[in-house]
Each structure stands twice: as C-alpha cells, then as structure tokens.
Amino acid sequence: MNSSHARSTDNAIPPSDDILSSWKSIADYLHRDVRTVMRWENARALPVRRVPGGARAAIYALKSELDGWLRRETGRIRADSGEAHKPASSIAILPFVNLSADKENQYFADGLSDEIMNLLTRIPDLRVTARTSSFLFRNTSLDARELGARLGVGTLLEGSIQKHGNRVRVSVQLVETRNGYHLWSDRFDRRFNDAFALQEEIAGKVADALRVKFAPETFVARTVSCSPEAYRLWLKGRSFQYGRRNIEALSRARECFERAIVLDPEFAPAHLGLAEHYREISFLGLVRPSEAAAIGRRSAHRAVMLDEGSGEAHALLGVFIGVFEHDWKAAERGFKRALELNPASAQVRSRYAMFFLVPVMRLDEAHAEMEKVLALDPLSADLHCQMAQVLMFQRTYAEAEGRVQTTLELDAGFFFAYWLRGAIQFMQQRYSEAMASMESAIRIFGRAPVALAAKAAASALSGRSREARRLVSELEDAAQSSYISPVSLAWLNMFLGRTDAAFAWLDRAIEERDPQIIHLACKPLYDGLRTDPRFSALLKRLRLPEEAASGRFLPEASCGEAPPGRRP
C-alpha cells in the first residue's frame, strides 16, 4: 500500500463497525504500543486515514485494511521487532495476584513484584519493562505470547501471594513468550518480616534462569529494616503516589511515609517515599520550595545512607542537589552513580534526562535518553508527557502536541497532560484552546497556583479580561495566607506588560529555589526576554554551564523573539 492511500483525507469517517478511531484502539488491534504504530505510519505505510479540521486532524483506520496490511507486512515486522526470536534478556514482571482474603494485601503483592523489578534493573544486560507498562496487564486474559508481543519482551514473570498473619507464601513462574513454555517456577514460604530478603532471592533465581551475567554482589541481601507495620504503611503510601490524581492523595501518601518512619526510623524506602513527596509538591507550587527542599533532601540523603545500593535514592538526591542547590556538577555525579546501580531503570533515566540534561540545555541528549526510557516503559502516560516537554523545549510544537495526545489516549485523567497541552497551545497563540486545556487540568487536580496563573495569562490574551482579573485576585488573596510560586507571578506580570516586575519575580524565584526556574534557559515562554541583560544575569545565578547560559543550543529562529501575545 502506498503512502498516499495511508494518508487519505476523506471528509468524513464512514459509519462502520470496521472503524478504529484512535491511536490507542489501532495499537490494541495490532497488539502493539501506541508509539510503535505511530512510527509504522511513516516507516511501514500503515493505512491510517486523517480527517482534516480543528486544531488537530482526527485519525482512524479500517480493520479490513489493517488485516490486509498485516498479511503483507508480517515478515518485515517480525524481523524489525525481533519477534521471530526474542532474546531471553528481556523481561516484564506482571503484578502479583493477591490470593489472601484481606484485599489490603494487594499492597504487598504489588510491592513484591515492584521491588523484584527494581532489583533486576541492576543487571546491565537485562532489559526490564517498567512498572507502568507491565502493571497495565493486571488480571489480563491475554496469553504469554500476546503479552510478549504487547510489551516486546522474551520472558514474563508471574506470581501470586497468600498471607496468613506473619507468614507469606509466594508462588512464581517464569514463562517464555515465544512459545508459552515454563522456564522455571518455585514456591517460597517465609515470614512477612523477611520480605526484602525474599525479593532478592527471587530476583537472583530469575537471573540464573535467564542465564544473564551479573556481579556476585548484585543481590546480596541489603540491611534494610522491615517492621511489618512500617512496610505496610510504605506500600500504602506508594499506592497513593502511583495513583496520584489530586492534592488529597499526595497528603495521604505523606502521612503514610511519616508514620512508617516513626515506627521504623531505619526503613530506607519510607525516607525515599517522603523525599519524592516533597519533590512533587515543590514542583506543583503547593509549598514554599526552600522549606520542602530541606526536608526532601534530608530524606533522600538518609535513604542513600541506609541503602547505598539504591539507584532510585541516588537519582532523587541528584534532583535535590541540582534543582534546589544549582550544583550541577555534584548532581551529575549522583545521576551517574544511579545509572551505574540501576542501568535498566526507566525512572532513573527519566530523572537524569528531565532534571539534569534539560536544565543544562543538553536537549538532544535528553531527547535520546527519553527514547531509551520509552523503550523500557512504552505505555507510560507520564513518560510520554515528559517527552512532550522535551519536544516543546526543542520548539517542535506539532510533535509535542501529538505526544500529549498519545499521553491522553493512554490516560485520559492525567491532569498535567492537559496543563502541558495548554502551554503548547499558548505558545502558538491559540489562547482560547489553551484556556480550555487549563480548565481541564484544574477540574481534575484542583486549583493549584501554577495552573491558575497559566489560565489567567491565557484568559487575558484571549480577550477575557474579567476572567483574568478574577483569577489574579484569587492568586493575590491566596498569597496573603499561603505560598504562591514566584514563577507563576512572573508569568502574569510578563503578559500584562510589566517587564520590570516580571524580572523581579524571576529573581525572587531563584532566591526561593522555585523548581520551575530550572527551565529558564530552555522554556519558549521566556524567548522575548533573552536579549535583556538581566536575563543573562539570571542564568548566571543558576550556575549553569557557560554553554547552556549562552542560549546557543536554542533553535535560531526562537532566540530574541518576544513571547506570544502582549509584548513586555
């Protein structure tokens, strides 16, 4: 099939049961991830049709055309994706099934499979599908071969747990996805207190069964304290973090971690969870960052001291050192150590990309790193959204917005994707659309100051001055009793034409360690300020490498342009 047919622009989608009307439904039909089928549109002339109109053309495909395309392309696809003979050095760990009567034991089942996954990411030659993608197939009816095709792996680890008092029984099996054969299975009866030793024992046996090489010390039992109640609280806190969709969930996660630490001060994962909480609420502008950063850094450092072998802890400590202390050299050392410890961790690599490579303006490297991350976690809405940010910083707005659309197809309730889509629309002077996107973000997450400020700017520039003034008043009233991000206030002043006030707020943002300021060098929003000497002075205060502060890595057309809308 030629590309002109694949890109047909019929004026209407014919009403038929033969139609698949989104990238996600097309991906599901082909048993692939969204990113792969989007790539196939160009690389393999996948017969996708487009309907013009609106901000973005609608897409659809006909099942009958896809079936014919599959018959012609099957051999090439298998050769391209490695399906003909997937290597045993790739694995996905499915969420373990809770067979206990107490439904709350699902926290333990998830935590066990999650920690085995984290341990296996320490093996350099083993590709481990990340949690977000593998956990999408909880309670799935798909067989091993179908799951292997969806996740692009050669092996699956499945398991179940039964807990009675302080005793737990775990049954696990390793399955080859090419033919559904069992490679290894075992059953473990242990005390609940021995959970961490059990995780390490299972991970070691999986690695042996896969015949992958790993250093003898990789799975040496860590001296991790494990009070049963502290462990349960940590698992519950993580469930709130992973499922976060509003401010209440963040608060409940913090309470769980703090209670776990009181019960067991030597429990490293609880300190790590608390550090992650303070990182997140700082970026959302919900607290004064200098105060939150102090607690978060202390918690991350404590996690490293208690478990030096945790790449996640080193990476999170690197975030605090770079983002809040602007010590980029020390931050890079921390990230490099994290990558040594957990080379196959999507989280470690994404944090290296977003919290080091992006701020120091190594955008091409950040893009390449995020490609690796998405190969590890292809169905993560959060990671597709992070890639969209990188693309926005690179000024490729159409591609960035397409990536946001992929995010929303994977998770229609992901509030930050709406916020980011609004920012991308804002940069293209599509202010009414931007305001609608911001409203969606606020409706899902709540009235976070950073979202209110962005909506106020979009309202002002789309001619809705009354709505803009109302939002500004809300922010000003809130500032009397709670923290409001200086960056948010800088945005408002910038688009009200108050350049001096905007610079004053940006200066204050650096002083207060507002984490949003780390995008000063790369964010398109600030392009109109770059020729002002005060802008260069701000970049120097961020202690960025000289080449990053120079702005020479920005697309040439963007340098010196004023931001859209009212000129400061």
C-alpha positions, 0 to 999 in steps of 0.5 A: 500500500502506498503512502498516499492511500495511508494518508487519505483525507476523506471528509468524513469517517464512514459509519462502520463497525470496521472503524478504529478511531484512535491511536490507542484502539489501532495499537490494541488491534495490532497488539502493539504500543501506541508509539510503535504504530505511530512510527509504522505510519511513516516507516511501514505505510500503515493505512491510517486515514486523517480527517482534516479540521480543528486544531488537530486532524482526527485519525482512524483506520479500517480493520479490513485494511489493517488485516490486509496490511498485516498479511503483507507486512508480517515478515518485515515486522517480525524481523524489525521487532525481533519477534521471530526470536526474542532474546531471553534478556528481556523481561516484564514482571506482571503484578502479583495476584493477591490470593489472601482474603484481606484485599489490603494485601494487594499492597504487598503483592504489588510491592513484591513484584515492584521491588523484584523489578527494581532489583533486576534493573541492576543487571546491565544486560537485562532489559526490564519493562517498567512498572507502568507498562507491565502493571497495565496487564493486571488480571489480563486474559491475554496469553504469554505470547500476546503479552510478549508481543504487547510489551516486546519482551522474551520472558514474563514473570508471574506470581501470586501471594497468600498471607496468613498473619506473619507468614507469606507464601509466594508462588512464581513462574517464569514463562517464555513468550515465544512459545508459552513454555515454563522456564522455571517456577518455585514456591517460597514460604517465609515470614512477612518480616523477611520480605526484602530478603525474599525479593532478592532471592527471587530476583537472583533465581530469575537471573540464573534462569535467564542465564544473564551475567551479573556481579556476585554482589548484585543481590546480596541481601541489603540491611534494610529494616522491615517492621511489618507495620512500617512496610505496610504503611510504605506500600500504602503510601506508594499506592497513593503516589502511583495513583496520584490524581489530586492534592488529597492523595499526595497528603495521604501518601505523606502521612503514610511515609511519616508514620512508617518512619516513626515506627521504623526510623531505619526503613530506607524506602519510607525516607525515599517515599517522603523525599519524592513527596516533597519533590512533587509538591515543590514542583506543583507550587503547593509549598514554599520550595526552600522549606520542602527542599530541606526536608526532601533532601534530608530524606533522600540523603538518609535513604542513600545512607541506609541503602547505598545500593539504591539507584532510585535514592541516588537519582532523587538526591541528584534532583535535590542537589541540582534543582534546589542547590544549582550544583550541577556538577555534584548532581551529575555525579549522583545521576551517574552513580544511579545509572551505574546501580540501576542501568535498566531503570526507566525512572532513573533515566527519566530523572537524569534526562528531565532534571539534569540534561534539560536544565543544562540545555543538553536537549538532544541528549535528553531527547535520546535518553527519553527514547531509551526510557520509552523503550523500557516503559512504552505505555507510560502516560507520564513518560510520554508527557515528559517527552512532550516537554522535551519536544516543546523545549526543542520548539517542535510544537506539532510533535509535542502536541501529538505526544500529549495526545498519545499521553491522553489516549493512554490516560485520559485523567492525567491532569498535567497532560492537559496543563502541558497541552495548554502551554503548547497551545499558548505558545502558538497563540491559540489562547482560547484552546489553551484556556480550555486545556487549563480548565481541564487540568484544574477540574481534575487536580484542583486549583493549584497556583501554577495552573491558575496563573497559566489560565489567567495569562491565557484568559487575558490574551484571549480577550477575557479580561474579567476572567483574568482579573478574577483569577489574579485576585484569587492568586493575590488573596491566596498569597496573603495566607499561603505560598504562591510560586514566584514563577507563576507571578512572573508569568502574569506580570510578563503578559500584562506588560510589566517587564520590570516586575516580571524580572523581579519575580524571576529573581525572587524565584531563584532566591526561593529555589522555585523548581520551575526556574530550572527551565529558564534557559530552555522554556519558549515562554521566556524567548522575548526576554533573552536579549535583556541583560538581566536575563543573562544575569539570571542564568548566571545565578543558576550556575549553569554551564557557560554553554547552556547560559549562552542560549546557543543550543536554542533553535535560531529562529526562537532566540530574541523573539518576544513571547506570544501575545502582549509584548513586555 
